[in-house]
Amino acid sequence: MYDREVAFPMEDTMNEARIEYTEKGIVHLSSRRCQVIRLSKSGAVLSMPTQFKLPQNFYLEFVSANVPMVGCLTKRVHADNKVEARFLRLLTDRDINRIFVYSTHPNHRGRVLDIYR
């Protein structure tokens, strides 16, 4: 299904995020911190500080940008603790702009938040 969709271009970013997923069925909710290093409307590349067993489905929350939880699917896990994830819904332009405003990457230094939209 995802291989037939249009791939949106990835852009470099540096945002703090949180992964939430269930362990042991639906009994225990776990949360881990990560950093989003590349982002597009349809997916992201995450950098994990530690190695752990990441489930196939999880929620990604952009902490500083105040973007609500986005459902994700794990596409690929690399050996250097990087994870490629695909979003279950496309991010809106407003959410992407908000994420880039709160990014610490040098490419997004001049971005400002549009409060009228």
Number of C-alpha atoms within 10 A of each C-alpha: 4 10 6 6 8 8 12 12 11 15 14 18 23 21 23 21 19 16 22 18 17 15 12 7 7 8 8 9 11 11 13 15 16 20 19 22 19 18 23 19 19 21 24 22 23 24 21 17 13 10 10 9 5 14 12 12 18 20 18 26 19 22 16 14 19 12 17 12 15 17 17 21 16 16 14 12 14 9 7 11 13 19 19 17 23 22 20 15 12 14 16 11 10 13 17 15 17 20 23 25 20 22 22 13 14 10 13 17 12 8 13 12 13 10 5 4 5
